[in-house]
Amino acid sequence: DLGNDFYKLFLDRSMTYSSGIFKSNDTSLEDAQVEKYDRLCRSLKLKFTDHILEIGSGWGGFALHAAKNYGCKITTVTISEEQFKYAKELFDKENLSDRVEILLQDYRTITGQYDKIVSIEMLEAVGHKYLPVFFRKCDELLKENGSMALQVITSHDKRYAEFRKDVDFIQKHIFPGSQTPSLAAIHAAINEVSDFGLFDMKDIGLHYARTLRMWFDAFNEKLVEVKKLGMDDRFIRKWNYYLQYCEAIFRQRHISVVQLIYTRPNNLNI
């Protein structure tokens, strides 16, 4: 956790640290992030009577978008104190405290029943071993006619077993303990613990390559400010390597990112 001030230097105004969706060559990073959020909302057919659970708040971008544009109630959970503080202040500033509740706690301790569940690029932090735990909890929390939207970075199915044995640069230096699951691993875990069925899938891997390029450009335009935060040249080289490495593997389709929509049998509300 490098602090909110660091991420403000290269993320868009919504402080979104996940792939956007670019509708055209002229789409800005901020508009791409809005489109990403809105596609998830549209896919779930959000309505103002829905109570949404978001697992992994980030800096509050999705909850803000859904509450302001769809009028629904949202409970969003995070284990990051920095993100919790930032997002809570954001919701208060936007007068959304009556519709958005943010909790500083582990998703495994959440109780209640929700109409929809959303999780954006958080599943990678769960790890292969605990995928069934994650989906069992989602099954417990989701109402009978509910649906769930995930955005998740995915590994290649055929190389997944080999990938799980290795610790690459990202796992060692950027996201310790993380692991990008394969689609097969996700579906196997879901089938083991729930009756969720895949309703829709969209691959946006090339959109992540473009998102990363924009982060790289913005980061390098702010190197003076980066150094003022105490980051040295070694850190700057490492961060640039991370952004360019990830851009390359998304662009060459070694990994990807997908939006997945799941629902239960007999759900006619989606």
VENVEN-V580616 format. One record per residue. N is the residue number from 1. RES is the residue in one letter. SS is DSSP state (hx for helix, st for strand, lp for the rest). OMEGA is omega in whole degrees, 0 to 359 (* if undefined). Layout:
N_RES_SS_OMEGA, N_RES_SS_OMEGA
//
This chain:
1_D_lp_186, 2_L_lp_177, 3_G_lp_183, 4_N_hx_183, 5_D_hx_178, 6_F_hx_184, 7_Y_hx_177, 8_K_hx_184, 9_L_lp_185, 10_F_lp_175, 11_L_lp_177, 12_D_lp_185, 13_R_lp_180, 14_S_lp_181, 15_M_lp_182, 16_T_lp_184, 17_Y_lp_178, 18_S_lp_186, 19_S_lp_170, 20_G_lp_174, 21_I_lp_185, 22_F_lp_183, 23_K_lp_180, 24_S_lp_179, 25_N_lp_183, 26_D_lp_184, 27_T_lp_177, 28_S_lp_178, 29_L_hx_180, 30_E_hx_179, 31_D_hx_178, 32_A_hx_178, 33_Q_hx_176, 34_V_hx_180, 35_E_hx_176, 36_K_hx_179, 37_Y_hx_186, 38_D_hx_177, 39_R_hx_176, 40_L_hx_179, 41_C_hx_180, 42_R_hx_181, 43_S_hx_179, 44_L_hx_184, 45_K_lp_181, 46_L_lp_174, 47_K_lp_190, 48_F_lp_179, 49_T_lp_182, 50_D_lp_168, 51_H_st_186, 52_I_st_168, 53_L_st_174, 54_E_st_179, 55_I_st_186, 56_G_lp_188, 57_S_lp_193, 58_G_lp_177, 59_W_lp_172, 60_G_lp_186, 61_G_hx_181, 62_F_hx_182, 63_A_hx_178, 64_L_hx_182, 65_H_hx_184, 66_A_hx_181, 67_A_hx_183, 68_K_hx_187, 69_N_hx_182, 70_Y_hx_174, 71_G_lp_183, 72_C_lp_175, 73_K_st_184, 74_I_st_167, 75_T_st_183, 76_T_st_186, 77_V_st_179, 78_T_st_173, 79_I_lp_179, 80_S_lp_179, 81_E_hx_179, 82_E_hx_181, 83_Q_hx_178, 84_F_hx_181, 85_K_hx_181, 86_Y_hx_184, 87_A_hx_179, 88_K_hx_177, 89_E_hx_178, 90_L_hx_181, 91_F_hx_177, 92_D_hx_180, 93_K_hx_181, 94_E_lp_180, 95_N_lp_182, 96_L_lp_184, 97_S_lp_179, 98_D_lp_182, 99_R_lp_183, 100_V_st_176, 101_E_st_177, 102_I_st_183, 103_L_st_176, 104_L_st_181, 105_Q_lp_179, 106_D_lp_181, 107_Y_hx_183, 108_R_hx_180, 109_T_hx_181, 110_I_lp_176, 111_T_lp_177, 112_G_lp_180, 113_Q_lp_186, 114_Y_st_179, 115_D_st_182, 116_K_st_173, 117_I_st_177, 118_V_st_174, 119_S_st_186, 120_I_st_176, 121_E_lp_173, 122_M_lp_184, 123_L_hx_180, 124_E_hx_180, 125_A_hx_184, 126_V_lp_182, 127_G_lp_185, 128_H_hx_184, 129_K_hx_187, 130_Y_hx_175, 131_L_hx_177, 132_P_hx_178, 133_V_hx_180, 134_F_hx_185, 135_F_hx_174, 136_R_hx_178, 137_K_hx_177, 138_C_hx_179, 139_D_hx_180, 140_E_hx_187, 141_L_hx_186, 142_L_st_178, 143_K_st_186, 144_E_st_180, 145_N_st_183, 146_G_st_177, 147_S_st_188, 148_M_st_177, 149_A_st_176, 150_L_st_162, 151_Q_st_189, 152_V_st_173, 153_I_st_186, 154_T_st_173, 155_S_st_178, 156_H_lp_182, 157_D_hx_187, 158_K_hx_183, 159_R_hx_188, 160_Y_hx_181, 161_A_hx_178, 162_E_hx_181, 163_F_hx_182, 164_R_hx_182, 165_K_hx_187, 166_D_lp_171, 167_V_lp_184, 168_D_lp_182, 169_F_hx_183, 170_I_hx_182, 171_Q_hx_182, 172_K_hx_191, 173_H_hx_189, 174_I_hx_182, 175_F_lp_181, 176_P_lp_178, 177_G_lp_181, 178_S_lp_176, 179_Q_lp_179, 180_T_lp_183, 181_P_lp_171, 182_S_st_176, 183_L_hx_180, 184_A_hx_179, 185_A_hx_178, 186_I_hx_183, 187_H_hx_178, 188_A_hx_179, 189_A_hx_179, 190_I_hx_182, 191_N_hx_181, 192_E_hx_192, 193_V_hx_184, 194_S_lp_174, 195_D_lp_178, 196_F_lp_174, 197_G_st_180, 198_L_st_182, 199_F_st_184, 200_D_st_176, 201_M_st_176, 202_K_st_176, 203_D_st_180, 204_I_lp_184, 205_G_hx_180, 206_L_hx_175, 207_H_hx_178, 208_Y_hx_177, 209_A_hx_180, 210_R_hx_176, 211_T_hx_181, 212_L_hx_177, 213_R_hx_179, 214_M_hx_175, 215_W_hx_179, 216_F_hx_181, 217_D_hx_181, 218_A_hx_179, 219_F_hx_184, 220_N_hx_172, 221_E_lp_185, 222_K_lp_184, 223_L_hx_177, 224_V_hx_179, 225_E_hx_177, 226_V_hx_181, 227_K_hx_177, 228_K_hx_177, 229_L_lp_177, 230_G_lp_179, 231_M_lp_182, 232_D_lp_183, 233_D_hx_179, 234_R_hx_178, 235_F_hx_181, 236_I_hx_178, 237_R_hx_180, 238_K_hx_182, 239_W_hx_177, 240_N_hx_178, 241_Y_hx_178, 242_Y_hx_183, 243_L_hx_181, 244_Q_hx_176, 245_Y_hx_181, 246_C_hx_177, 247_E_hx_183, 248_A_hx_184, 249_I_hx_172, 250_F_hx_182, 251_R_hx_179, 252_Q_lp_175, 253_R_lp_172, 254_H_lp_169, 255_I_st_178, 256_S_st_174, 257_V_st_185, 258_V_st_166, 259_Q_st_183, 260_L_st_177, 261_I_st_180, 262_Y_st_174, 263_T_st_180, 264_R_lp_175, 265_P_lp_176, 266_N_lp_176, 267_N_lp_181, 268_L_lp_183, 269_N_lp_183, 270_I_lp_*
//
